[in-house]
Structures are given as structure tokens and as C-alpha cells.
Amino acid sequence: MKISRSGYLIAGVALLAALGIGLWKPWTSDDSSAGSKPPVVPDKVRSRTHPAAKPSDQLDPSPRTRSSAEKKDLEQINNWIADESITPEVAAGNLWKLAADPARSEIVREEALTHAMNLTDDETYKSTVIPLIGKKDLWPDTLGEKILDDLYNRPDALKLEGTLALFQNSSGEFHTNVRELLVFELGDPDLESLSDVELIRRASERMKAPPEP
């Protein structure tokens, strides 16, 4: 007996319907029952108040373990800053001593230097700090650059005196950077062609000149 084309079509539809019923799974399955894991919240919708922490390898391009001496020094720096029983001047003095100690690591010196400059007023900077930053071979370039940045925010007279102190005791690329600021402070671009000795002489003369009215 031959089966018509419509018969094949009806049988095929019935078979697909049966397969669909067997494979279909309702959304209200056991996965949503009590005890199942809550959905994971994407990082991009986390609260701005509590940002996701960066992986440790992104915090420092060349991370290294701090020595026990460094940890002790950094803890001491924090203690000086937080200690309300000492004046900011005393805290700054302690921090400058630590920053100027070549026996300490550069990490410790940089941390101490940053806080020392923030706590030092202009008057103390002139009387105490400028003689310190003018000491030869005491400041690595990275620390010297931080001092130079701080000088940009000091009064003009103090800026000139401090820049001259750094200029006389620096070398290499840092020396070039200090020289640019010194020429700028003297206010004459033609001074760029002068030798270091002559530039120092001009700066010293400017410092001795009476202030302009």
C-alpha cells in the first residue's frame, strides 16, 4: 500500500512535536530552587564606594618584598605623621633626617621626603632645608626631581635659592632639568648659552640684589 505525500507530512510533524516535548525544559526548573548559587554580579556594577581591588601585579610594575628594616622605617614615618603630641615642625625635622640618610632605602627616603616637604613651611625651608638639599651627592635623581617639583610651588626668592643649591650639586639629565628652571627663574633665555660657572655667578648676584619694589 502506498502512503500519500500528505501522510508523510503528518507523520513528520507528529515526530517533531514529540521530540520537542521531550527536550523542552521549563524555566522553573530545579536550578532556581532554594540552595542554588546566587547570580554573579559583574564587576562593572559594583559600588563606586568599594571598587574592586587591582591585582597585585598591577599595583607595582616591579614588585618586591620589603625588608624588615624598610617596614620598620615606614611604620615610624606613619607614627610621626599621626602623632598629635609632636608639632608638625618636629615631625618634619624627623622626616628630613630620614630622607637625607643614604643608609636608608630609596623607598623609605622617598616616602619620608614626600611628607617632609608637605609639613615644611617656607621659613623653615630657607633656614634648614636649602643647606640640606645643597649637599653634594646626597640626593639620587629620583629624589632630586621631587625636591625640584616642590620648589616650583615655593615663593620666587626661595625657588631661586633652592634651585641654585640643587644645580651646584647635580649631574646628568637631572642637572639639565635644574638648569632649565634656573634660567627660567633668572628671566633671560639668553643665559642658556652661558657656562655653568657663569650661570651660578649670575644667580648668586640676583640673590644678593635687593628685592624689586
C-alpha positions as CSV (number, residue, x, y, z in Angstrom):
1,M,0.0,0.0,0.0
2,K,1.3,3.4,-0.9
3,I,1.4,6.3,1.6
4,S,0.5,9.6,0.2
5,R,2.7,12.7,0.5
6,S,0.3,14.2,3.0
7,G,0.7,11.1,5.1
8,Y,4.4,11.5,5.3
9,L,4.0,15.2,6.2
10,I,1.6,14.4,9.0
11,A,3.9,11.8,10.5
12,G,6.9,14.1,10.3
13,V,5.0,16.9,12.2
14,A,3.9,14.4,14.9
15,L,7.5,13.2,15.3
16,L,8.9,16.7,15.7
17,A,6.2,17.6,18.2
18,A,7.1,14.5,20.3
19,L,10.8,15.3,20.3
20,G,10.1,19.0,21.2
21,I,8.1,18.0,24.2
22,G,10.8,15.6,25.4
23,L,13.6,18.1,25.0
24,W,11.8,21.2,26.3
25,K,12.7,22.2,29.8
26,P,10.6,24.8,31.7
27,W,12.3,27.8,33.1
28,T,11.1,27.0,36.6
29,S,13.5,24.1,36.9
30,D,15.3,22.8,39.9
31,D,18.2,25.3,39.2
32,S,16.2,28.1,40.6
33,S,15.2,26.2,43.8
34,A,16.4,27.1,47.3
35,G,20.0,26.4,47.9
36,S,21.2,27.2,44.4
37,K,24.1,29.6,43.8
38,P,23.1,33.3,43.5
39,P,23.9,35.0,40.2
40,V,27.4,36.5,39.8
41,V,27.3,40.4,39.8
42,P,29.6,41.7,37.0
43,D,32.5,44.0,38.2
44,K,31.1,47.0,36.2
45,V,28.1,47.3,38.5
46,R,30.0,47.1,41.8
47,S,29.5,50.0,44.2
48,R,31.8,53.0,43.5
49,T,32.3,53.3,47.2
50,H,34.0,49.9,47.3
51,P,35.9,49.5,44.0
52,A,37.4,46.1,43.1
53,A,41.0,45.8,44.2
54,K,43.5,45.6,41.4
55,P,45.7,42.5,41.2
56,S,49.0,42.9,43.0
57,D,51.0,42.7,39.8
58,Q,49.2,45.8,38.6
59,L,50.0,47.9,41.6
60,D,53.7,48.0,41.0
61,P,55.4,47.1,37.7
62,S,58.3,45.6,39.5
63,P,57.0,44.5,42.9
64,R,59.5,43.2,45.5
65,T,59.3,42.1,49.1
66,R,60.1,44.9,51.6
67,S,62.8,44.1,54.1
68,S,62.0,44.2,57.8
69,A,64.1,47.4,58.1
70,E,62.0,49.1,55.4
71,K,58.8,48.0,57.1
72,K,60.1,49.4,60.4
73,D,61.1,52.7,58.9
74,L,57.8,53.1,57.0
75,E,55.9,52.4,60.2
76,Q,57.9,55.0,62.0
77,I,57.1,57.5,59.3
78,N,53.4,56.9,59.8
79,N,53.8,57.2,63.6
80,W,55.4,60.6,63.2
81,I,52.6,61.8,60.9
82,A,49.8,60.6,63.2
83,D,51.4,61.6,66.5
84,E,49.5,64.6,67.7
85,S,51.8,65.0,70.7
86,I,54.5,66.4,68.5
87,T,54.3,69.6,66.4
88,P,54.4,69.5,62.6
89,E,57.8,71.2,62.7
90,V,59.2,68.3,64.9
91,A,57.6,65.7,62.6
92,A,59.1,67.4,59.6
93,G,62.5,67.5,61.2
94,N,62.4,63.8,61.9
95,L,61.3,63.1,58.3
96,W,64.0,65.2,56.7
97,K,66.7,63.4,58.7
98,L,65.3,60.1,57.5
99,A,65.0,61.3,53.9
100,A,68.6,62.6,53.9
101,D,70.0,59.3,55.3
102,P,71.8,57.5,52.5
103,A,71.9,54.3,54.6
104,R,68.1,54.0,54.2
105,S,66.5,52.5,51.1
106,E,65.2,54.8,48.3
107,I,61.6,53.7,49.0
108,V,61.9,54.9,52.6
109,R,63.7,58.1,51.7
110,E,61.1,59.0,49.1
111,E,58.2,58.4,51.5
112,A,59.9,60.5,54.2
113,L,60.7,63.2,51.7
114,T,57.2,63.5,50.4
115,H,55.8,64.0,53.9
116,A,58.6,66.2,55.0
117,M,58.1,68.7,52.1
118,N,54.3,68.8,52.9
119,L,55.0,69.7,56.5
120,T,57.7,72.3,55.9
121,D,56.8,76.0,55.7
122,D,58.8,78.5,53.6
123,E,60.7,80.0,56.5
124,T,61.9,76.6,57.8
125,Y,62.7,75.6,54.2
126,K,65.1,78.5,53.8
127,S,66.9,78.1,57.1
128,T,67.1,74.4,57.3
129,V,66.2,72.6,54.1
130,I,68.2,74.5,51.5
131,P,71.5,73.8,53.2
132,L,70.5,70.2,53.3
133,I,69.5,69.9,49.6
134,G,72.7,71.6,48.6
135,K,74.9,68.8,50.0
136,K,76.8,67.1,47.2
137,D,75.9,63.5,46.1
138,L,73.2,63.3,48.8
139,W,70.2,63.1,46.6
140,P,69.6,60.5,43.9
141,D,68.0,61.9,40.7
142,T,64.5,60.5,41.6
143,L,64.6,62.3,45.0
144,G,66.1,65.4,43.5
145,E,63.3,65.6,41.0
146,K,60.7,65.5,43.8
147,I,62.6,68.4,45.5
148,L,62.6,70.3,42.2
149,D,58.9,69.8,41.8
150,D,58.3,71.1,45.3
151,L,60.4,74.2,44.5
152,Y,58.0,75.1,41.7
153,N,55.4,75.8,44.4
154,R,57.6,78.0,46.6
155,P,58.0,81.8,46.5
156,D,60.3,83.1,43.8
157,A,63.2,84.0,46.0
158,L,63.1,80.6,47.7
159,K,62.7,78.9,44.4
160,L,65.9,80.6,43.0
161,E,67.9,79.8,46.1
162,G,66.8,76.2,46.2
163,T,67.3,75.6,42.5
164,L,70.8,77.1,42.7
165,A,71.6,74.7,45.6
166,L,70.5,71.7,43.6
167,F,72.2,73.0,40.4
168,Q,75.6,73.1,42.1
169,N,75.4,69.6,43.3
170,S,73.7,67.7,40.5
171,S,74.8,65.9,37.3
172,G,73.5,64.2,34.2
173,E,69.9,64.6,33.0
174,F,68.7,65.9,36.3
175,H,71.4,68.7,36.1
176,T,69.9,69.7,32.8
177,N,66.4,69.9,34.2
178,V,67.6,72.0,37.1
179,R,69.5,74.3,34.7
180,E,66.3,74.9,32.7
181,L,64.5,76.0,35.9
182,L,67.4,78.2,36.9
183,V,67.5,80.0,33.6
184,F,63.7,80.5,33.8
185,E,63.9,81.9,37.3
186,L,66.6,84.4,36.1
187,G,64.2,85.5,33.4
188,D,66.6,85.7,30.5
189,P,66.5,83.0,27.8
190,D,69.9,84.2,26.5
191,L,71.5,82.8,29.7
192,E,71.1,79.3,28.3
193,S,74.3,79.8,26.4
194,L,76.4,80.6,29.5
195,S,78.7,78.1,31.2
196,D,77.6,76.5,34.5
197,V,80.1,78.6,36.3
198,E,78.8,81.9,34.8
199,L,75.2,80.9,35.4
200,I,75.9,80.2,39.0
201,R,77.6,83.6,39.3
202,R,74.6,85.4,37.8
203,A,72.2,83.5,40.1
204,S,74.3,84.4,43.1
205,E,74.3,88.1,42.1
206,R,70.5,88.0,41.7
207,M,70.1,86.6,45.2
208,K,72.2,89.3,46.7
209,A,70.4,92.1,44.9
210,P,67.7,94.0,46.8
211,P,64.1,92.9,46.1
212,E,62.3,94.9,43.4
213,P,59.7,97.3,44.8
